[in-house]
Amino acid sequence: MGKRKKLYTRFFMSLTLISVCCILVLAMVIFYWYRNISIDNVDKANQNVLLNTETVFTNYKEIVQNYTMDFYANPNISALMRSGETDWSDQLYSVLSQIRGALVVNQYLENAYIFGEKEPAVIYENMPLSPEAKLELARRMRSSRIIESPFVWKTTQNNGTPVTLLTVFYNDRAFADSEYYGAVALTVNLAKLQNNLFTQKEGGTTRYAVIDRNGEILMHSTLSGSTLHPEMLKQVAASTSERGSFVYKGNGDKQLITYVYSAQDKLWFVSEMYYTDSIRELANARNLMMGLCLALILAAAVTANLISRRIYKPIGRLFGSISNISGNEEALKAGSDLDTVNLELESIGVKLAQLKKESDGSALMRWLLSPRGAADPSGGLPMMGIGATEGAYCVCVLAVLEPGQTGDAPEPVQEVIHRIQTAFSELAEVQIFRPHQGSAVLILSELYSGSFGDYAHYRSKWEELAAMCLKSGGRCAFGISGLESDLGLLKSKYAEAADCMQYLKFHAQQNIIFADDTVHLNSSPVPDSALEPVLQAVKQPELASHIPQAVERLLAVACSYRAESATVAVSRLAFELNRTADLSSGGNRHSGFLDDYQQVWQIQSYDKLREWIEHSCSAAVGRIASMSAVQTRSIAAEAAAYIREHYNDPALSLNALAEKLSVSPAYLSRLIAEEVDSSFPDFVNQLRLEQAELLLVTDLTLDIREIAGRVGYNSSTYFTTQFKKRYGVTPSKWRMNHILQQQE
């Protein structure tokens, strides 16, 4: 008994000490880790708020910029700028109505100015500026480039009150020497904009502000209290880093200052909060940690005591049973209790290692590959079998893509399964497996050989079931494998049915696909001609309204191809759309073909695929439409100049040149044809042959092979063929004719 008591005490102390040490170590690690990141988290949170504020400010600025661009592009306003005619007319009334509408909708917009080539044409002011201010603004419009929009300036109102305004303008002066044809300018009242820019929670203590490069406040939050310290603001404005924080102690308490610099707007976004607020959570966490550690230590001691008592109360009976299992009845008498337990546990471990088996697949695969008529011993899987000997079976993969709208209807998959069981009750045995919510795998095997009847009758039953599901308001997808009698091919038949689901996204108003129908589909790549109408509708603004019809025609073509080919085609279309739009807007493509392919492959329904393609087209149209005319470049002229300079390079190719110019090969080929009135290969051949013609008559020491290499041909035979095709004679005969003409 003393031996048992001693062992109990050792076990209790070991559990308690281990628990206490783990708790203390964990508490120290958590505390020091939390202490190091606490202030950083507060600073990052403030930076996130400032970045969000910057984003909101940028959005407001872009709204105003879009108004200026729209006004400038308005035909009535454009005519007004150039003519300067301000007599009352329907044209002038239309201009004033548009301007007034913009200022009413956006209350932070104060004034609108339309400048002609020599003087202002139309002025609409909610906050009248002084005549000197208007003259200064007019001078700035004539001398400023559009890249300098917007700008912040200090001026005076008509009543002499000073005011700071953000002015957004648009004109045609892309360069310093560009002509000035007039401008449109809108002024933003920063005092009103700050009410939209800053949202202040009740009881909050953090203050926010926007300052310029000189450290002067342009906008600020509405918290009461002293103003932001000027020296602190100057310290922020003098910072060389775009983001950061520091602790500032002015005349009062310490303040944690966080700032973010917007290089685009040349403005600083600043937050100020009490330093004690940033570490308050750390102090609270420390007190909470101490109390929690004490509670956990006490709980660990109590738990260790309970565990020790519950284990060692029946210790004799337990160890005796272990000894009986091991067959060593003298173990308790000959050795210590711990040695006995250790030996027996090792024995049990060996037995478990012998009995353990790794599963080769998922529950579904185990079901599909299980022997005929065998059931899962655990009861977790249904019995696998075939209804009739030598009878046929098929595999149906069922998925609910869009549940119906009826709230009292039963679970969608279960309802469809019930319909299938009812429809095939007299023909087949139906076995069901539910791997996921909203999906099911069914195996239908003939009750007797030939019970499915003729194939047409069998298909019609499935089509009737699919039609009933469409009428019920939900969208159920059926993938049906071909009929088979060999149970060993069950796994491949499941793969057939699962692959059928990939075809549904290309079929409108169709929710069932038979594997037998996919065998005869075209496995070659979808031709580029099927994609071209969509690309043309995106590239040409006047055809943008035809995008839905073009997408519909593309999907109608894609449904006659294999799923892989159709998916590749749609992914290629999305990739080309992004490349075209990024080229036009000067942007960079961040995702590639594989990203688009994966996204298309994961889409399940026709409506979602069509919506995704149309969204990609709309996004591309938007990016192309928003590009600035001054950012365009003559790609065709650049390509033609490059070809003229490098025509003798054997590695010169359309793909390489397209990659160099960051455009698609098809797009570049069309541009070159429009520029030089010839295709890329013909243009290169023309340049090479013209140079070869010159070398043939000016350098008689060069043989035909050397001339072919100098002008860019890898093969003298191919060079001779091209030369004869263009000039009607071989290079050698051309040279000989020239020599004879010279002798005459």
VEXMARGU-338849 format. One line per 3 residues: number of its first residue (from 0); their letters; for each residue x, y, z of C-alpha. Coordinates in pm, whole numbers, plus 50000, padded with zeros to 5 digits. Each point is the difference from the previous one (the first is absolute). Layout:
REM VEXMARGU-338849
NUM> A> X/Y/Z; ...;
***
This chain:
REM VEXMARGU-338849
0> MGK> 50000/50000/50000; 50289/50235/50081; 50141/49934/49657;
3> RKK> 49670/50094/49839; 49973/50316/50215; 50351/50107/49908;
6> LYT> 49926/49950/49632; 49677/50199/50036; 50191/50293/50158;
9> RFF> 50266/49994/49730; 49735/49999/49729; 49807/50284/50162;
12> MSL> 50310/50219/50044; 50116/49929/49646; 49666/50099/49849;
15> TLI> 49980/50313/50213; 50356/50117/49930; 49973/49933/49629;
18> SVC> 49671/50190/49981; 50133/50295/50201; 50319/50024/49794;
21> CIL> 49809/49985/49674; 49758/50268/50116; 50278/50234/50116;
24> VLA> 50209/49954/49687; 49699/50049/49778; 49893/50308/50196;
27> MVI> 50346/50157/49972; 50024/49929/49629; 49652/50142/49933;
30> FYW> 50062/50308/50216; 50333/50094/49842; 49870/49926/49653;
33> YRN> 49689/50206/50061; 50204/50283/50152; 50219/50020/49690;
36> ISI> 49714/50010/49757; 49742/50196/50197; 50118/50347/49901;
39> DNV> 50078/49879/49648; 49642/49878/49965; 49865/50334/50116;
42> DKA> 50231/50175/49754; 49898/49766/49715; 49634/50055/50083;
45> NQN> 50053/50376/49980; 50188/49960/49672; 49712/49794/49859;
48> VLL> 49757/50274/50097; 50224/50258/49832; 50033/49786/49688;
51> NTE> 49623/49962/49987; 49969/50375/50040; 50248/50047/49715;
54> TVF> 49796/49760/49787; 49677/50186/50075; 50171/50331/49919;
57> TNY> 50130/49855/49674; 49651/49878/49911; 49853/50346/50057;
60> KEI> 50281/50153/49796; 49939/49753/49715; 49629/50081/50006;
63> VQN> 50079/50368/49950; 50262/49916/49736; 49743/49795/49809;
66> YTM> 49760/50295/50008; 50268/50229/49854; 50082/49750/49725;
69> DFY> 49633/49944/49918; 49933/50375/49989; 50305/50058/49781;
72> ANP> 49892/49725/49761; 49641/50130/49986; 49937/50135/49649;
75> NIS> 49799/50298/50128; 50270/50100/50248; 50274/49942/49743;
78> ALM> 49819/50228/49755; 49949/50258/50273; 50370/50004/50088;
81> RSG> 50109/50053/49642; 49736/50252/49895; 49965/50195/50324;
84> ETD> 49636/50059/49907; 49805/50047/50328; 49671/50131/49862;
87> WSD> 49704/49814/50148; 49921/49689/49799; 49896/49642/50039;
90> QLY> 50368/49912/49978; 50090/50230/50291; 49700/49879/50201;
93> SVL> 50113/49638/49951; 50352/50087/50117; 49877/50181/50313;
96> SQI> 49757/49719/50083; 50276/49739/49989; 50231/50211/50215;
99> RGA> 49727/50082/50251; 49906/49631/50024; 50358/49901/50083;
102> LVV> 50028/50271/50270; 49666/49907/50156; 50078/49628/50018;
105> NQY> 50349/50058/50144; 49958/50259/50272; 50371/50034/50056;
108> LEN> 50035/50140/49644; 49980/50378/50024; 50082/50160/49666;
111> AYI> 50023/49902/49635; 50191/50194/49734; 50007/49955/49624;
114> FGE> 50290/50193/49847; 50022/50093/49638; 50320/50053/49813;
117> KEP> 50021/50363/50114; 49761/50048/50291; 49750/49814/50219;
120> AVI> 49690/49897/49810; 49773/49875/50280; 50037/50044/50378;
123> YEN> 49772/49822/50248; 50086/50087/50361; 49845/49899/50330;
126> MPL> 50296/50166/50172; 50082/50309/49793; 50371/50071/49973;
129> SPE> 50156/50342/49965; 50075/50133/49650; 50371/49965/50071;
132> AKL> 49949/49635/50094; 49816/49932/49677; 50278/50167/49798;
135> ELA> 50261/49795/50183; 49804/49682/49931; 49969/50090/49630;
138> RRM> 50377/50056/49979; 50064/49666/50163; 49769/49825/49755;
141> RSS> 50194/50143/49702; 50340/49905/50142; 49926/49668/50174;
144> RII> 50025/49654/49855; 49732/49741/50068; 50250/49797/50202;
147> ESP> 50000/50282/50258; 49631/49943/50080; 49889/50023/50275;
150> FVW> 50173/50272/50204; 49934/50166/50333; 50020/50379/50017;
153> KTT> 49913/50278/50238; 49785/50281/49874; 49732/50243/50113;
156> QNN> 49625/50014/49963; 49816/50294/49857; 49942/50131/50353;
159> GTP> 50372/49985/50081; 49985/49680/50208; 50305/49778/49942;
162> VTL> 49925/49645/49890; 50201/49690/49904; 49865/49810/49702;
165> LTV> 50082/49680/49815; 49966/50070/49628; 49963/49724/49743;
168> FYN> 50031/50095/49633; 50032/49852/49654; 50148/50140/49679;
171> DRA> 50192/49879/49697; 50341/50115/50122; 50186/49672/50040;
174> FAD> 50338/50172/49952; 50137/50343/50076; 49993/50099/49632;
177> SEY> 49651/49861/49931; 49731/50231/49865; 49735/50130/50237;
180> YGA> 49639/49970/49882; 49825/50065/50326; 49945/49815/50326;
183> VAL> 49741/49880/50250; 50069/50050/50374; 49803/49891/50308;
186> TVN> 50085/50119/50353; 49951/49783/50308; 49924/50154/50339;
189> LAK> 50235/49810/50229; 49804/50110/50308; 49693/49819/49863;
192> LQN> 50192/49705/49863; 50149/49923/50342; 49650/49924/50133;
195> NLF> 49976/49719/49742; 50363/49896/50038; 50017/49950/50376;
198> TQK> 49756/49784/50195; 50041/50043/50375; 49864/49747/50248;
201> EGG> 49826/50119/50312; 50250/50026/50286; 50302/49957/49773;
204> TTR> 50327/50170/50097; 50199/49963/49676; 50023/50310/49782;
207> YAV> 50068/49998/49627; 50122/50265/49760; 50122/50053/49645;
210> IDR> 50294/50240/49963; 50201/50130/49708; 50374/49988/49946;
213> NGE> 50045/50312/50213; 49829/49844/50299; 49685/50211/49973;
216> ILM> 49666/49837/50079; 49764/49965/49704; 49735/49775/50159;
219> HST> 49951/49854/50344; 49756/49795/50207; 49745/50173/50221;
222> LSG> 50120/49887/50345; 49994/50274/50258; 50319/50106/50180;
225> STL> 50318/50183/49918; 50116/50017/49642; 50280/49786/49866;
228> HPE> 50341/50134/50102; 50172/50189/49713; 50344/49865/50088;
231> MLK> 49870/49646/49986; 49847/50064/49658; 50327/50145/49872;
234> QVA> 50182/49691/50127; 49762/49782/49800; 50039/50212/49685;
237> AST> 50380/49980/50033; 49999/49620/50017; 50180/49813/49722;
240> SER> 49798/49679/50039; 49653/49952/49854; 49866/49819/50308;
243> GSF> 50098/50007/50363; 49922/50099/50353; 50165/50173/50293;
246> VYK> 49922/50109/50352; 49964/50376/50033; 49996/50186/50327;
249> GNG> 49903/50360/49969; 49874/50208/50286; 49774/49722/50132;
252> DKQ> 49976/49623/49997; 50186/49773/49764; 49830/49945/49666;
255> LIT> 50043/49708/49759; 50023/50154/49653; 49942/49782/49693;
258> YVY> 50037/50133/49645; 49963/49885/49641; 50126/50196/49699;
261> SAQ> 49811/50005/49671; 50260/50057/49730; 49732/50044/49734;
264> DKL> 49825/50285/50183; 50308/50126/50191; 49798/49996/50322;
267> WFV> 50057/49854/50346; 49726/49810/50184; 50061/50024/50376;
270> SEM> 49841/49847/50312; 50060/50101/50362; 49905/49798/50309;
273> YYT> 50104/49994/50364; 50302/49775/50051; 49841/49853/50311;
276> DSI> 49707/49880/49786; 50238/49804/49777; 50141/49798/50295;
279> REL> 49683/49978/50207; 49917/49662/49852; 50349/49877/50099;
282> ANA> 49945/50092/50366; 49657/49839/49998; 50146/49689/49837;
285> RNL> 50273/49979/50267; 49749/50009/50286; 49775/49754/49823;
288> MMG> 50295/49769/49933; 50106/49997/50365; 49651/49914/50122;
291> LCL> 49958/49740/49728; 50332/49835/50089; 49904/49972/50368;
294> ALI> 49664/49853/49907; 50161/49753/49759; 50260/49893/50257;
297> LAA> 49728/49934/50255; 49793/49814/49741; 50308/49796/49898;
300> AVT> 50066/49896/50361; 49637/49899/50055; 49990/49813/49668;
303> ANL> 50327/49820/50071; 49864/49891/50338; 49675/49872/49850;
306> ISR> 50181/49816/49721; 50242/49840/50246; 49719/49885/50228;
309> RIY> 49784/49864/49719; 50290/49813/49844; 50153/49852/50314;
312> KPI> 49681/49910/50185; 49954/49686/49788; 50376/49967/49946;
315> GRL> 50027/49639/50115; 49716/49879/49782; 50122/50201/49701;
318> FGS> 50359/49876/50016; 49878/49648/50065; 49791/50012/49685;
321> ISN> 50296/50132/49805; 50215/49717/50130; 49734/49747/49900;
324> ISG> 49986/50146/49649; 50375/49981/49967; 50007/49645/50142;
327> NEE> 50259/50100/50264; 49816/49945/50330; 50316/50053/50207;
330> ALK> 50067/50346/49858; 49856/50198/50291; 50183/49788/50251;
333> AGS> 50337/50007/49824; 50020/50359/49874; 49871/50350/50057;
336> DLD> 49656/50112/49889; 50142/50245/49745; 50219/49736/49840;
339> TVN> 49700/49772/49964; 49787/50271/49839; 50284/50096/49767;
342> LEL> 50055/49643/49884; 49631/49940/49945; 49952/50326/49812;
345> ESI> 50287/49906/49771; 49832/49668/49936; 49670/50172/49924;
348> GVK> 50181/50240/49767; 50143/49709/49800; 49657/49842/49968;
351> LAQ> 49844/50329/49887; 50275/50049/49742; 49920/49658/49857;
354> LKK> 49627/50071/49983; 50020/50356/49862; 49917/50045/49630;
357> ESD> 50024/50314/49790; 49702/50090/49789; 50088/50014/49630;
360> GSA> 49737/50250/49908; 49703/50204/50107; 49673/49849/50126;
363> LMR> 49856/50035/49654; 50288/49813/49835; 49982/49725/50260;
366> WLL> 49631/49964/49919; 50062/49990/49627; 50285/49751/50031;
369> SPR> 49839/49779/50266; 49932/49632/49900; 49661/49918/49858;
372> GAA> 49745/49957/50278; 50241/50109/50274; 49887/50249/50264;
375> DPS> 50211/50228/50217; 50042/49825/50336; 49973/50331/50183;
378> GGL> 49665/50071/49837; 50127/50330/49863; 49966/49898/49634;
381> PMM> 49707/49837/49820; 50032/49653/49852; 50155/49995/49653;
384> GIG> 49851/49765/49745; 49836/49952/49661; 49633/49911/49964;
387> ATE> 50016/49724/49738; 50280/49768/49899; 50150/50118/49672;
390> GAY> 49761/50294/50019; 50097/50351/49894; 50050/50293/50231;
393> CVC> 50068/50372/49973; 50141/50266/50234; 49820/50331/50054;
396> VLA> 50173/50299/50163; 49740/50245/50131; 50063/50356/50120;
399> VLE> 49769/50288/50090; 50135/50321/49846; 49711/50235/50084;
402> PGQ> 49748/49898/50270; 49633/50077/49937; 49815/50289/50163;
405> TGD> 49737/49798/50189; 50080/50016/50370; 49790/49696/50101;
408> APE> 50147/49766/49734; 50208/49704/50118; 50378/49995/49970;
411> PVQ> 50068/50036/49620; 50234/49704/49948; 49780/49767/50203;
414> EVI> 49695/50104/49800; 50176/49929/49669; 50127/49665/50132;
417> HRI> 49643/49909/50090; 49887/50085/49646; 50274/49782/49852;
420> QTA> 49907/49710/50226; 49636/50036/49900; 50072/50026/49628;
423> FSE> 50229/49693/49998; 49822/49799/50274; 49894/49723/49764;
426> LAE> 50314/49997/49791; 50303/50044/50223; 50146/49970/50346;
429> VQI> 50117/50345/50115; 50296/50032/50237; 50080/50342/50141;
432> FRP> 50301/50168/50155; 50003/50360/50129; 50363/50123/50003;
435> HQG> 49909/50368/50053; 49706/50224/50080; 49818/50080/49677;
438> SAV> 50141/49707/49801; 49957/49626/49964; 50135/49701/49808;
441> LIL> 49747/49738/49885; 50057/49660/49845; 49701/49863/49806;
444> SEL> 50028/49631/49916; 49746/49793/49810; 49765/49789/50210;
447> YSG> 50023/49737/49729; 50207/49985/49686; 49854/50236/49740;
450> SFG> 49760/50177/50236; 50121/50337/49881; 49850/49914/49661;
453> DYA> 50120/50179/49690; 50248/50283/50041; 49761/50267/49872;
456> HYR> 49744/49911/50268; 50271/50003/50266; 50118/50348/49894;
459> SKW> 49647/50139/49983; 49944/49912/50366; 50305/50199/50104;
462> EEL> 49901/50294/49779; 49650/50003/50152; 50152/50012/50349;
465> AAM> 50230/50288/49900; 49709/50191/49848; 49795/49959/50320;
468> CLK> 50286/50148/50203; 50013/50304/49771; 49628/50058/50040;
471> SGG> 50026/49983/50383; 50202/50322/50010; 50333/49853/50109;
474> RCA> 50302/49919/49785; 50107/49637/50041; 50287/49865/49791;
477> FGI> 50014/49639/49883; 50312/49826/49868; 49916/49653/49861;
480> SGL> 50264/49740/49912; 49964/49745/49725; 49849/49657/50068;
483> ESD> 50240/49729/50111; 49974/49643/50134; 50357/49956/50131;
486> LGL> 50011/50099/50367; 50376/50041/49978; 49945/50313/49788;
489> LKS> 49785/50166/50266; 50267/50256/50088; 50051/50107/49637;
492> KYA> 49622/50030/49956; 49986/50230/50302; 50276/50210/49841;
495> EAA> 49794/50017/49678; 49694/50127/50186; 50203/50252/50201;
498> DCM> 50166/50134/49681; 49656/50060/49849; 49940/50276/50256;
501> QYL> 50268/50213/49832; 49790/50020/49680; 49690/50153/50160;
504> KFH> 50154/50346/50029; 50014/50025/49619; 49634/49905/49942;
507> AQQ> 49710/50241/50048; 49681/49854/50147; 50151/49652/50026;
510> NII> 50063/49820/50327; 50086/49649/49890; 50301/49866/49809;
513> FAD> 50050/49641/49886; 50355/49869/49980; 49909/49829/49673;
516> DTV> 49936/50342/49844; 50338/50143/50101; 50197/49732/49816;
519> HLN> 49917/50149/49660; 50076/50361/50094; 50280/50180/49821;
522> SSP> 50327/49956/50190; 50199/50252/49793; 50058/50357/50128;
525> VPD> 49719/50250/49958; 50099/50223/49704; 50096/50363/50055;
528> SAL> 49717/50105/49771; 49754/49905/50275; 50167/50243/50240;
531> EPV> 50046/50285/49756; 49641/50141/50013; 50026/50044/50376;
534> LQA> 50342/50165/49975; 49877/50233/49726; 49695/50099/50203;
537> VKQ> 50229/50090/50291; 50256/50190/49794; 49748/50205/49801;
540> PEL> 49779/50225/50218; 49720/50006/49745; 49967/49621/50031;
543> ASH> 49996/49983/50381; 49625/49939/50004; 50058/49680/49798;
546> IPQ> 50211/49837/50273; 49714/49785/50144; 49911/49864/49657;
549> AVE> 50368/49934/49918; 50049/49814/50329; 49687/49794/49935;
552> RLL> 50127/49903/49654; 50341/49907/50146; 49842/49766/50254;
555> AVA> 49780/49852/49729; 50318/49911/49808; 50187/49882/50313;
558> CSY> 49731/49746/50094; 50089/49794/49693; 50359/49951/50123;
561> RAE> 50149/49794/50280; 49987/50164/50343; 50377/50048/50012;
564> SAT> 50011/50172/49660; 49703/50221/50084; 50150/50098/50335;
567> VAV> 50332/50083/49834; 49817/50219/49746; 49810/50198/50265;
570> SRL> 50319/50038/50204; 50185/50121/49691; 49725/50253/49939;
573> AFE> 50025/50133/50357; 50379/50018/49972; 49983/50186/49667;
576> LNR> 49740/50241/50142; 50229/50088/50286; 50304/50034/49777;
579> TAD> 49814/50226/49758; 49857/50215/50279; 50331/50019/50186;
582> LSS> 50180/50104/49681; 49748/50278/49941; 50006/50131/50356;
585> GGN> 50370/49947/50062; 49933/49758/50287; 50165/49676/50096;
588> RHS> 49835/49660/49988; 50021/49838/50345; 49826/49672/49926;
591> GFL> 50070/49761/49713; 49843/49736/49784; 50022/49729/50267;
594> DDY> 49809/50218/50249; 49723/50054/49746; 49994/49629/49909;
597> QQV> 49964/49899/50364; 49720/50248/50055; 49808/49888/49690;
600> WQI> 50045/49634/50092; 49844/50061/50344; 49689/50170/49860;
603> QSY> 49709/49756/49986; 49704/50167/49828; 49943/50165/49662;
606> DKL> 49860/50319/50152; 50300/50049/50228; 50247/49934/49718;
609> REW> 49823/50243/49770; 49986/50259/50276; 50372/49954/50067;
612> IEH> 50092/50045/49633; 49776/50308/49962; 50150/50146/50317;
615> SCS> 50351/49947/49858; 49892/50171/49677; 49844/50294/50187;
618> AAV> 50312/50041/50211; 50216/50003/49688; 49768/50252/49830;
621> GRI> 50017/50221/50307; 50379/49995/50012; 50032/50071/49630;
624> ASM> 49745/50283/50016; 50179/50167/50294; 50337/50024/49834;
627> SAV> 50138/50347/49924; 50068/50099/49641; 50347/50132/50096;
630> QTR> 50104/49654/50121; 49939/49824/49670; 50286/49913/49772;
633> SIA> 50033/49885/49644; 50075/49634/50049; 49976/49931/49629;
636> AEA> 50257/50264/49912; 50233/49878/50273; 49964/49642/49881;
639> AAY> 50066/50094/49635; 50310/50199/50101; 50128/49708/50204;
642> IRE> 49949/49759/49710; 50184/50232/49758; 50292/50017/50245;
645> HYN> 50015/49628/50090; 49873/49831/49682; 50336/49814/49966;
648> DPA> 49960/49831/50340; 49911/49632/49940; 49827/49990/50342;
651> LSL> 49757/50277/49905; 49643/49872/50043; 49651/50135/50055;
654> NAL> 49974/49841/50346; 50334/50141/50116; 49913/50348/49875;
657> AEK> 49654/49983/50158; 50155/49905/50334; 50248/50288/49972;
660> LSV> 49716/50247/49936; 49773/49839/50264; 49715/49925/49761;
663> SPA> 49841/49681/49871; 50140/49855/49673; 49657/50014/49832;
666> YLS> 49955/50367/50095; 50353/50089/49884; 49951/49817/49670;
669> RLI> 49690/50207/49927; 50178/50326/50089; 50297/49920/49771;
672> AEE> 49767/49911/49713; 49822/50335/50038; 50330/50190/50025;
675> VDS> 50196/49853/49704; 49714/49847/49800; 50164/49658/50029;
678> SFP> 50009/49707/50239; 50292/49956/50240; 50169/49713/49804;
681> DFV> 49954/50179/49666; 50140/50326/50139; 50309/49828/50143;
684> NQL> 50055/49807/49677; 49966/50321/49799; 50270/50176/50203;
687> RLE> 50231/49699/49989; 49961/49945/49626; 50050/50369/49919;
690> QAE> 50327/49995/50195; 50100/49670/49836; 49932/50151/49655;
693> LLL> 50236/50285/50087; 50276/49768/50126; 49976/49782/49689;
696> VTD> 50099/50286/49772; 50229/50205/50227; 50219/49730/50158;
699> LTL> 50082/49731/49743; 50241/49826/50240; 49713/49873/50219;
702> DIR> 49846/49666/49910; 49628/49926/50029; 50032/49830/50341;
705> EIA> 50184/50297/50152; 49742/50244/49866; 49715/49789/50142;
708> GRV> 50164/50003/50344; 50065/50376/49991; 49638/50088/49929;
711> GYN> 49861/49764/50268; 49928/49665/49830; 50116/49680/50168;
714> SST> 49964/49801/49679; 50139/50098/49661; 49744/49770/49837;
717> YFT> 49713/50182/50162; 50163/50331/49902; 50022/49890/49637;
720> TQF> 49635/49890/50005; 49880/50334/50141; 50224/50199/49760;
723> KKR> 49868/49816/49694; 49644/50036/50125; 50042/50380/50019;
726> YGV> 50226/50074/49700; 49926/49706/49770; 50363/49881/49980;
729> TPS> 50252/49843/50237; 50258/50222/50178; 50282/49858/49784;
732> KWR> 49818/50078/49677; 49913/50349/50129; 50371/50067/50063;
735> MNH> 50098/49858/49659; 49744/50217/49821; 50139/50305/50179;
738> ILQ> 50359/49913/49899; 49899/49952/49635; 49817/50332/49998;
741> QQE> 50310/50172/50135; 50222/49846/49728; 49767/50116/49727;
***
